[in-house]
Amino acid sequence: MKEDRLVKTTCPFCGVGCTLELHLKDDFIYRVTSPFDSVVNHGNLCVKGRFGYDFLYSPNRVTTPLIRKVPQKPGARTQAFDLSEWREVSWDEALDTAADRMVEIYRRDGPRAMAAYSCAKATNEDNYLLQKLIRALFRTNNIDHCTRLCHAASVVALQMAVGSSAMSNTAAEVIQNDVFIVTGSNVSENHPIIALQMKAAVEKYGAKLIVVDPRRIEMVNYAALWLAQKPGTDVPVFAAMAHVILKEGLANREFIASRTENFDAFAESMEKFTPAVAESISGVPQELIIQAARMYGSAKNAAIYWALGIPEHTHGTANALSLINLALLTGNIGRVGTGLNPLRGQNNVQGASDSGAMPWHYPGYQRVDDLAAAEKFEAAWKIEPGGLDRNLGLTTTEIMAAVQPGGVRCLYIMGENPMMSEPNLNHTRHQMEQIEFLVAQDLFINESGAFADVFLPATSWAEKDGTFTNTDRRVQRVLQAIPPRGNSRPDWRILCDLALRIEKRLGRQVSAGWNYQHPAEILEEMSRLVPDYAGIRYERIEKEGLQTPVPDLTHPGTPFLFSERFPRGKGKFHPLDYVPSAEMPDDDFPLILTTGRVLEHWHGGSLTRNSWMDDLYPEALVEINPADAARLKIESGQPVRVTSRRGSIVLRANVTPKAVSGVVFIPFHFREAAANLLTNDAVDPVAKIPEYKVSAVRITPAREEELATPEARQKRGRY
């Protein structure tokens, strides 16, 4: 087949940000390739990027606005998956209904009653507008997105230590590493294209890889060392490495003296973390810890890459600080081939954060409780002095906990799915039932959208223009390739139409500005307010994007950060202590559950489970070590029940040496065996991120009939 046209755009899945070429015939995407000159992925694509786009054409897509037929009441709200429970309405009726009810609740209960979940799948422009709407119109900072549930602790720790929260280097620089650490990241499944670069670094360029992970992930096959720590014991392992580096004179004293502070307090706190102590806590042999410390400490260029296994703990901030301390201690930051690199999970989680979709920061990480920052945004949005809220807003988990009389009464969800992503889902369900008014804006009616009063059908990434910012801080174009399906609309257009209605009902005499004609105008407004985006315009990023910071219109972008100074001035060491996880195994719940992703699926499954990716990996499996399986008399393929103090699910066992003894793994993509029914909702006190990586569970045999039926497993989107 010969295409009518070819559209170059950016992948909508993980944070790598691969370049896609969409091949079209009669406005139908029939093939996806990638150009070999792509600066990000050099023509390589994973299975999702190359084949997972067919969710666009799923019959489960909702493409007409909907309103629930039966009005919902707080405390008695139910899920509606069947379209017979909804009625199709015009855009005017849907938006008028949403605006009327939102303004009614705001006038009655004030700003504290309003909250929104923004979306790491949506564009920078979409996220900028939703945070502007919730702040400028409803005068609250109660907006957050899934960064709170993945890298919040990394963001907080990096802000504390260096004053920036993004990857310091470009992932492709891994081939210039002499040594690199991968920890808390199953990179070959979660960021497959970066994994290809890491494998090349080892096999072609001679780099030495240290894997620190409780699972035997594929990258262990390429590693010089594998440190299999018990989940939740990262601080002792990395602090013990720092202990060895200090004792053996491997620290970069010149870098420490010129570019860091608080070293003495940090060094004193490392005294107690001997390799022997770390072994007693983590289970990692002290000989391996010493080897890893010497390898990293003596490298010319060393880097650290991590994902959710580091921040998703009640001590996630301390985990991330333990990595930052290592980089500061050895001077492995501020140069090509070094750095601190948190790998972002969703396609635009970096951009959503940059765009201000967080409760503590305006766009560009400007604090909402900083007077100068608040006055800056008041002037830009034509708000009266003192009009913006100076108080920190509620985080994702705090929003859900605050759903009650006198708390949050109205919730706006754009593209997120808390009924899959929140921990302790039984509690989340109870809270969702208490909401007074809920608007969902999405492609599919997912588990959360099924609670909505009004459903606003959005377009996919292929049906709109905008930008994504990948894990390398590269701002890239998203180009409309096909017309919107049905009566769906781009997120930015929905938000503008809703904002104008809200503004009119509130009687605001001066508009905050919602008459954008194209997303380029939205990005330009954001760029005027965010110094790191000041030099970004659509015409400058059509070919390959620019890496922030881009401080002016002639700046070429910044491949690596901190070459001369840190944004906070000097890098700050932080003393650390070991704090055990909130929930430890015992006789009743003897196993540790950890959760994560698989190659074929993506996060809550809203996209990939409406794709043929679901045929490649159609049901949830629990990975269990052969020794544990033998003790429990469990075989591969057998139904088992996994139970925690919060819930219970039934799924099939996968007996595999990939799981280490005492630890089981469940992916979180499957609604019929939702891993987050089991996970602990205890949070890191600093970053407010839940502890997804350590929950105590038990496993018992189950009957075949206890599994979700094949019909239930096949239900997607609307169910």
Beta strands, then each sheet from edge to edge (+ up, - down):
strand 1: 5-10
strand 2: 19-25
strand 3: 28-33
strand 4: 66-68
strand 5: 86-88
strand 6: 114-117
strand 7: 143-144
strand 8: 179-183
strand 9: 208-212
strand 10: 225-227
strand 11: 260-261
strand 12: 302-306
strand 13: 339-342
strand 14: 361-362
strand 15: 366-367
strand 16: 410-414
strand 17: 437-442
strand 18: 454-457
strand 19: 466-469
strand 20: 474-478
strand 21: 546-547
strand 22: 571-572
strand 23: 591-596
strand 24: 621-624
strand 25: 639-643
strand 26: 648-655
strand 27: 663-667
strand 28: 680-683
strand 29: 690-691
strand 30: 695-701
sheet 1: 1+ 2- 3+
sheet 2: 5+ 4- 18+ 17+ 16+ 6+ 7+
sheet 3: 10+ 9+ 8+ 12+ 13+
sheet 4: 11+ 22+
sheet 5: 14+ 15-
sheet 6: 19+ 20- 21+
sheet 7: 24+ 26+ 25- 30+ 23- 27-
sheet 8: 28+ 29-
end
